[in-house]
């Protein structure tokens, strides 16, 4: 087996809510790009994979940011959309494998 081939990669304790356009009170936020999700001020903690929208920077920050957000203790991590092109495909794949999906409200 090669790294990244497992059905589940790093799995945070918190649920991941992928492609989040807004943040619910108490959620942690994994942001991407220069524009914050609606309600980001309500987040328990906000970390941005890349404020410039750089997919290489985002990939380099992915697991450390997930671990830090998970350590903040929020039950859910809202994950802003990451483009599905180029390296974004791998980032989205890791996010999909990385945790239990959160139920939508």
Secondary structure, 3 states (H helix, E strand, C coil): CCCCCCCCCCCCCCEEECCCCECCCCCEEEECCCCCCECHHHCCCEEECCCCCCHHHHHHHHHHHHHHHHHCCCCEEEECCCCCCCHHHHHHHHHHHCCCECCCC
